[in-house]
Structures are given as structure tokens and as C-alpha cells.
């Protein structure tokens, strides 16, 4: 908010590239969700490999590095082929098979995460199959492949009063529904890859109490080992997700039973990766995508020609005032005190970049 106030004080026009949309269909034109999915999944695999090792188990995932150690996605794909070959040939630790990766959502974030995961040996399953898979968990076929479960709201919520899930009703009256993720899906999940959009009006995917109940069960000690919270909604669909982690310190652990949050890979708790600038771990692809997406509008931006619908609708403020659709921000700005403008000289600047 202090930065926004400074833009207003200096009469700077602020354009948000995330608001640049196609006038015909409303779809965003410049976005990094897919790249966040790529990096979040890579980091998640790396973190799970480290966690398994700390628990005393070697696994093929120990060979995965964090996303930023690879020069580009081609190098990532080469490593994934290597890891996939080890999974197929040598298998996964018996104590943790079957290893189920649960993906929430179906947007760009989850699409990116699946693009990485799907390069490993895997089998797609449904929620209805989970009980039978649990009964057949000793089947050797699960040692040489991962399991993938992709779910939407229809899979993890149910009507409180009974009856079938109705998408329109859920969106308009979400208070009529409750999450059953902790009961139906979490007890089977090794890693949760969270990519859903969430608002406070909706039931949480998993509460702190839900997580504590799971962690208390001795029969689930190999489940809910890790969460790649790519959506990174603090206190959102995952109530216990308390903060964004960083590339330098990507993982923290939540021991909900004892109400403890820590960074010791060997201590109890679910591992959480919640980096909020994931695309910067893949700078080559992210910057190229950003440049290609923004290029058609670069000349108009440089000249200050913002009359077209795409750029006009992306303006946050100009000439010292918020645009009408962003007037609601005035309430937050009014709470600021002591904003100082260090340099009042007017300059013309075009600032563009990826993940700044």
C-alpha cells in the first residue's frame, strides 16, 4: 500500500499486467500460473525426497534438485527421465507405497504442475478407487509407479443437509457445504499439490484441527508428508499455512498436534512449500513468456497510448487518482500514516519484468 500511495502522490500511471485481458472472453493475456506450477512441482518433488531421506528412506526423488538449479526446462525434463527410470527399475520405498499425489484445481497452476509430474511413471486414479487401493496397498505394482488424483470441489465437499453436489448452488451458497477432504482423501495422500482459488466464503480444504487429527493416527504416519501449496493463500484453503516461504528457505513443517511450526526436516510435521515467486526459479522460460505476451502492447506502453481496451482496463491509477474499479482500495490507503515522497521530480519510466 505505501507504494500505491507513492504512485498516487507522484501522479504515476500504474498498469497491472495481471489485469490485461482479452476483451472478447475476459481471459488473462499475461500470466505466470503455468510457470508457478512447473516450479512448485519440481520443488515439491525435491522436498519430498529430502523428507523421505530424513525419515531414513532413500528414494528416487532424492535425485531431484530445486527448480532454480536447472538452467532451463529441457534440463529439468532430462532429470525427470532419469528419476522416472529409477522409479521404474528400482522402485519406491515399500513403507510409503502406494505414493499418491493429490492435485486440486484444473487451472494454469495445476496444469503446469501436472506437466512436470506426468513425466514420471504414474497411474491416474479417482476418489472412488481410493478405498480399494488402500486394501491392496501391498500390491507390488505400486512400487514402480506413482499415483495421481486430480480433484475438484465436487470431490472434496458435500452438502451439509444431504443431496447431490450442485456447482451453481455451491458458488452462490457455499455455507451449505462442508469439506470432506480430511475424511475421504487426505488419509490416502502422500503429497498434496494445491492449486485452487479460494475465498473466505468457501469451506477450507483442510483445517488445522483436521491436520492434527490425521497426524495423531499412527496408521497414517506415511500419509500427508508434504504439501506444495502453489496457490500460496496464507490462512486460506489450508488454515495452517501461515506464511510464504522463500527460494533460499523453501520448506517449513507444521506439527498441528503440538501446535508447533519449525524448519527441522527430521522432526514431526507436514512439510510445506509455499514460495510466492515461483516463476523466478525458471527465469529463462518465464521471461520469454512474459516478453512474448507483452510484446504486442510494448509500443503503446512506451508511448503512453492506453486508449485500447486491453491496457485501459489494466490501469490501477493515473493522474493521482484510482480508477473507478479500484476505488475500494481507498479504505486501506486511508489507514497509512507518514508516507514520505523522497524525490518529487517527474520522470518517464517503463518498468517490465518477470517475478519482481
C-alpha positions as CSV (number, residue, x, y, z in Angstrom):
1,X,0.0,0.0,0.0
2,X,2.8,2.6,0.6
3,X,4.0,2.0,-2.9
4,X,0.5,2.6,-4.3
5,X,0.2,5.8,-2.3
6,X,3.5,6.9,-3.7
7,X,2.2,6.3,-7.3
8,X,-0.8,8.4,-6.5
9,X,1.2,11.2,-4.9
10,X,3.5,11.4,-7.9
11,X,0.8,11.1,-10.5
12,X,2.2,7.9,-11.9
13,X,0.1,5.7,-14.1
14,X,0.2,2.1,-12.7
15,X,-0.7,-0.7,-15.1
16,X,-1.1,-4.3,-13.7
17,X,-0.2,-6.8,-16.3
18,X,-2.3,-9.4,-14.5
19,X,-5.4,-7.3,-15.4
20,X,-4.6,-7.3,-19.1
21,X,-7.4,-9.5,-20.5
22,X,-8.9,-10.3,-23.9
23,X,-12.0,-8.1,-24.3
24,X,-13.8,-10.9,-26.2
25,X,-13.6,-13.6,-23.5
26,X,-12.1,-12.0,-20.4
27,X,-9.1,-14.4,-20.3
28,X,-5.8,-13.0,-19.0
29,X,-3.2,-12.4,-21.6
30,X,-0.1,-12.2,-19.4
31,X,0.2,-14.8,-16.7
32,X,2.6,-17.0,-14.9
33,X,0.4,-19.6,-13.4
34,X,1.7,-22.4,-15.5
35,X,5.3,-21.5,-14.7
36,X,4.4,-21.4,-11.0
37,X,3.0,-24.9,-11.4
38,X,6.2,-26.1,-13.1
39,X,8.5,-24.7,-10.3
40,X,6.2,-25.7,-7.5
41,X,6.0,-29.3,-8.6
42,X,9.8,-29.5,-9.1
43,X,10.4,-28.1,-5.6
44,X,7.8,-30.4,-4.2
45,X,9.5,-33.5,-5.6
46,X,12.8,-32.2,-4.3
47,X,11.4,-31.6,-0.8
48,X,9.7,-34.9,-0.6
49,X,12.9,-36.7,-1.5
50,X,14.7,-34.8,1.3
51,X,11.9,-35.6,3.8
52,X,11.9,-39.3,3.0
53,X,15.7,-39.3,3.5
54,X,15.4,-37.6,6.8
55,X,12.9,-40.3,7.8
56,X,15.5,-43.0,6.9
57,X,14.4,-43.9,3.5
58,X,16.3,-43.5,0.2
59,X,14.1,-42.9,-2.8
60,X,14.4,-41.9,-6.5
61,X,13.2,-38.5,-5.6
62,X,16.5,-37.7,-3.8
63,X,17.9,-37.1,-7.2
64,X,15.6,-34.1,-7.8
65,X,17.0,-30.6,-7.3
66,X,15.1,-27.4,-6.6
67,X,13.9,-25.7,-9.8
68,X,16.4,-22.9,-9.8
69,X,19.4,-25.2,-10.1
70,X,18.4,-26.2,-13.6
71,X,19.3,-23.8,-16.5
72,X,16.1,-24.4,-18.3
73,X,13.1,-26.8,-18.6
74,X,14.9,-29.0,-21.0
75,X,17.4,-29.8,-18.2
76,X,14.5,-30.5,-15.9
77,X,12.9,-32.9,-18.3
78,X,16.3,-34.7,-18.7
79,X,16.4,-35.1,-14.9
80,X,12.8,-36.3,-14.7
81,X,13.5,-39.0,-17.3
82,X,16.4,-40.1,-15.1
83,X,14.3,-40.2,-12.0
84,X,11.5,-41.9,-13.8
85,X,13.8,-44.7,-15.0
86,X,14.9,-45.3,-11.4
87,X,11.3,-45.4,-10.2
88,X,10.5,-48.0,-12.9
89,X,13.7,-50.1,-12.4
90,X,14.3,-49.9,-8.6
91,X,11.0,-48.8,-7.2
92,X,9.8,-46.7,-4.3
93,X,10.2,-47.4,-0.6
94,X,7.8,-50.2,0.4
95,X,6.8,-48.4,3.6
96,X,5.3,-45.5,1.6
97,X,3.7,-47.3,-1.3
98,X,1.3,-46.5,-2.9
99,X,2.5,-42.9,-3.2
100,X,-0.5,-40.8,-4.0
101,X,-0.1,-37.2,-5.3
102,X,-3.4,-35.3,-5.0
103,X,-3.8,-32.3,-7.2
104,X,-6.5,-29.7,-6.5
105,X,-8.0,-27.5,-9.3
106,X,-7.8,-27.5,-13.0
107,X,-6.4,-24.1,-13.9
108,X,-3.0,-23.0,-15.2
109,X,-1.2,-23.7,-11.9
110,X,-2.4,-27.3,-11.7
111,X,-1.8,-27.7,-15.5
112,X,1.8,-26.7,-15.0
113,X,2.3,-29.0,-12.0
114,X,0.8,-31.9,-13.9
115,X,3.1,-31.2,-16.9
116,X,6.1,-31.9,-14.6
117,X,4.6,-34.8,-12.7
118,X,3.2,-36.6,-15.7
119,X,6.8,-37.2,-17.0
120,X,7.2,-39.7,-14.2
121,X,5.8,-43.2,-14.2
122,X,2.3,-42.8,-12.9
123,X,-1.3,-44.0,-12.9
124,X,-4.3,-41.8,-12.8
125,X,-7.0,-42.8,-10.2
126,X,-10.3,-41.5,-8.9
127,X,-11.7,-40.8,-5.5
128,X,-13.9,-43.8,-5.7
129,X,-10.9,-46.1,-6.2
130,X,-9.1,-44.9,-3.1
131,X,-10.6,-47.5,-0.6
132,X,-9.8,-50.4,-2.8
133,X,-6.2,-49.1,-3.4
134,X,-5.7,-48.9,0.4
135,X,-6.9,-52.5,0.8
136,X,-4.5,-53.6,-2.0
137,X,-1.6,-51.4,-0.8
138,X,0.9,-54.4,-0.7
139,X,0.5,-55.0,-4.4
140,X,4.0,-54.8,-5.9
141,X,2.7,-52.8,-8.9
142,X,2.6,-49.7,-6.7
143,X,6.3,-49.8,-6.1
144,X,7.2,-48.9,-9.7
145,X,4.8,-46.0,-10.3
146,X,3.3,-43.0,-8.6
147,X,-0.5,-42.5,-8.3
148,X,-2.1,-39.2,-9.4
149,X,-5.5,-38.0,-8.2
150,X,-6.9,-34.7,-9.6
151,X,-9.9,-33.4,-7.7
152,X,-12.4,-30.5,-7.9
153,X,-14.9,-29.2,-5.4
154,X,-17.3,-31.9,-6.4
155,X,-14.9,-34.4,-4.9
156,X,-14.0,-32.8,-1.6
157,X,-17.2,-31.0,-0.5
158,X,-20.6,-32.4,0.3
159,X,-24.0,-30.8,1.1
160,X,-24.5,-30.4,4.9
161,X,-28.1,-31.3,4.6
162,X,-27.5,-34.2,2.2
163,X,-28.1,-34.4,-1.5
164,X,-26.0,-34.1,-4.6
165,X,-23.3,-31.5,-5.3
166,X,-24.6,-28.6,-7.4
167,X,-21.9,-26.3,-8.8
168,X,-24.2,-23.3,-9.1
169,X,-25.5,-23.7,-5.6
170,X,-22.0,-24.2,-4.2
171,X,-20.8,-20.9,-5.7
172,X,-23.9,-19.0,-4.5
173,X,-24.4,-20.6,-1.2
174,X,-21.1,-22.2,-0.1
175,X,-22.2,-22.2,3.5
176,X,-24.5,-25.2,2.6
177,X,-21.4,-27.3,2.0
178,X,-18.6,-28.7,4.1
179,X,-15.2,-30.1,3.2
180,X,-14.7,-33.9,3.4
181,X,-11.1,-33.8,2.2
182,X,-9.8,-34.8,5.6
183,X,-12.1,-37.9,5.7
184,X,-12.1,-39.1,2.1
185,X,-8.8,-38.0,0.5
186,X,-6.1,-36.9,2.9
187,X,-5.8,-40.3,4.6
188,X,-4.6,-41.7,1.2
189,X,-2.5,-38.7,0.1
190,X,1.3,-38.7,0.3
191,X,1.7,-35.2,-1.2
192,X,-1.0,-32.5,-1.7
193,X,-0.3,-30.2,-4.7
194,X,-2.7,-27.3,-4.0
195,X,-3.6,-25.0,-6.9
196,X,-7.2,-23.9,-6.2
197,X,-8.5,-20.4,-6.0
198,X,-10.1,-19.8,-2.6
199,X,-12.2,-17.1,-0.9
200,X,-13.2,-16.9,2.7
201,X,-16.9,-17.7,1.9
202,X,-15.9,-21.2,0.9
203,X,-15.2,-24.1,3.3
204,X,-11.5,-24.7,3.9
205,X,-9.9,-27.7,2.1
206,X,-8.2,-28.6,5.4
207,X,-8.3,-27.0,8.8
208,X,-5.6,-27.1,11.5
209,X,-7.9,-29.4,13.5
210,X,-8.2,-31.7,10.5
211,X,-4.5,-31.9,10.2
212,X,-4.0,-32.6,13.9
213,X,-6.5,-35.5,13.7
214,X,-4.6,-37.0,10.8
215,X,-1.2,-36.6,12.5
216,X,-2.5,-38.3,15.6
217,X,-3.3,-41.5,13.8
218,X,-0.4,-44.0,13.9
219,X,-1.8,-45.8,10.8
220,X,-1.4,-42.5,8.8
221,X,2.2,-41.8,9.7
222,X,3.2,-42.2,6.0
223,X,0.4,-40.0,4.7
224,X,0.2,-36.2,4.3
225,X,4.0,-36.0,4.3
226,X,4.2,-32.9,2.2
227,X,2.2,-30.0,0.7
228,X,3.2,-28.0,-2.4
229,X,0.9,-25.0,-1.8
230,X,1.5,-23.3,-5.1
231,X,-1.6,-21.1,-4.7
232,X,0.1,-19.7,-1.6
233,X,-3.0,-18.4,0.1
234,X,-1.9,-17.5,3.6
235,X,-4.5,-18.8,6.1
236,X,-6.6,-19.8,3.1
237,X,-7.9,-23.1,1.9
238,X,-5.2,-24.6,4.2
239,X,-5.8,-22.9,7.6
240,X,-2.3,-23.8,8.9
241,X,-0.4,-22.3,6.0
242,X,0.9,-19.3,7.9
243,X,3.4,-17.6,5.6
244,X,5.1,-17.6,2.2
245,X,8.4,-19.4,2.2
246,X,11.4,-18.3,0.1
247,X,13.6,-19.8,-2.5
248,X,16.5,-19.7,0.0
249,X,14.4,-21.4,2.7
250,X,11.6,-23.2,0.7
251,X,10.2,-25.6,3.4
252,X,8.8,-25.4,6.8
253,X,6.9,-28.0,8.9
254,X,3.7,-27.9,10.8
255,X,3.1,-30.2,13.7
256,X,-0.5,-29.5,14.3
257,X,-0.8,-31.9,17.2
258,X,1.6,-29.9,19.3
259,X,0.8,-26.6,17.7
260,X,4.4,-26.2,16.5
261,X,5.9,-24.8,13.3
262,X,9.6,-25.5,12.6
263,X,12.2,-26.0,9.9
264,X,13.8,-29.3,11.1
265,X,13.3,-31.9,8.4
266,X,13.7,-34.7,10.9
267,X,11.1,-33.6,13.4
268,X,7.3,-34.4,13.1
269,X,5.1,-32.3,10.9
270,X,3.9,-31.9,7.3
271,X,6.4,-30.3,5.0
272,X,5.0,-27.2,3.3
273,X,6.4,-25.4,0.3
274,X,4.7,-22.0,-0.2
275,X,7.1,-19.9,-2.3
276,X,5.2,-16.9,-3.7
277,X,7.5,-16.0,-6.5
278,X,8.0,-19.5,-8.0
279,X,8.3,-18.3,-11.7
280,X,11.6,-16.7,-10.8
281,X,13.1,-20.1,-10.4
282,X,12.6,-20.7,-14.1
283,X,13.8,-17.3,-15.4
284,X,14.5,-18.3,-18.9
285,X,11.1,-19.7,-19.8
286,X,9.2,-17.2,-17.5
287,X,10.9,-14.1,-19.0
288,X,10.5,-15.4,-22.6
289,X,6.8,-16.0,-21.9
290,X,6.4,-12.6,-20.4
291,X,8.1,-10.8,-23.2
292,X,6.2,-12.7,-25.9
293,X,2.9,-12.0,-24.1
294,X,3.6,-8.3,-23.6
295,X,5.3,-7.6,-26.9
296,X,2.1,-6.8,-28.8
297,X,1.5,-3.9,-26.4
298,X,5.1,-2.7,-25.9
299,X,4.9,0.2,-28.4
300,X,1.6,1.5,-26.9
301,X,3.1,1.2,-23.4
302,X,6.2,3.1,-24.3
303,X,4.3,5.9,-26.0
304,X,1.7,6.1,-23.2
305,X,-1.1,5.2,-25.6
306,X,-3.5,3.4,-23.2
307,X,-6.8,4.0,-25.0
308,X,-7.2,0.4,-26.2
309,X,-9.4,-1.8,-24.1
310,X,-6.6,-4.2,-23.0
311,X,-4.4,-1.5,-21.5
312,X,-7.2,0.8,-20.3
313,X,-8.8,-2.0,-18.3
314,X,-5.5,-2.8,-16.6
315,X,-4.9,0.6,-15.2
316,X,-4.9,0.8,-11.4
317,X,-4.3,4.5,-11.0
318,X,-3.3,7.6,-13.1
319,X,-3.2,11.4,-12.7
320,X,-3.2,11.0,-8.9
321,X,-6.4,9.0,-8.6
322,X,-7.6,5.4,-8.5
323,X,-9.6,4.1,-11.4
324,X,-13.3,3.5,-10.6
325,X,-13.0,-0.3,-10.3
326,X,-10.2,0.1,-7.7
327,X,-11.8,2.8,-5.6
328,X,-12.3,0.2,-2.8
329,X,-8.6,0.5,-2.1
330,X,-9.1,3.9,-0.7
331,X,-10.2,2.5,2.6
332,X,-6.8,0.7,3.0
333,X,-4.9,3.7,1.9
334,X,-6.6,5.9,4.5
335,X,-5.0,3.8,7.2
336,X,-1.5,4.7,6.1
337,X,0.4,7.4,8.0
338,X,3.6,9.2,7.4
339,X,4.2,8.4,3.8
340,X,7.2,10.5,2.6
341,X,8.0,11.3,-1.0
342,X,11.8,11.3,-1.2
343,X,12.1,12.8,-4.7
344,X,9.3,14.8,-6.3
345,X,11.0,15.2,-9.7
346,X,8.8,13.8,-12.6
347,X,10.4,11.1,-14.8
348,X,9.2,8.9,-17.6
349,X,9.9,5.2,-16.8
350,X,8.7,1.9,-18.4
351,X,9.2,-1.0,-16.0
352,X,8.6,-4.5,-17.2
353,X,9.9,-7.8,-15.7
354,X,9.1,-11.3,-14.5
355,X,8.6,-12.0,-10.8
356,X,10.0,-8.8,-9.4
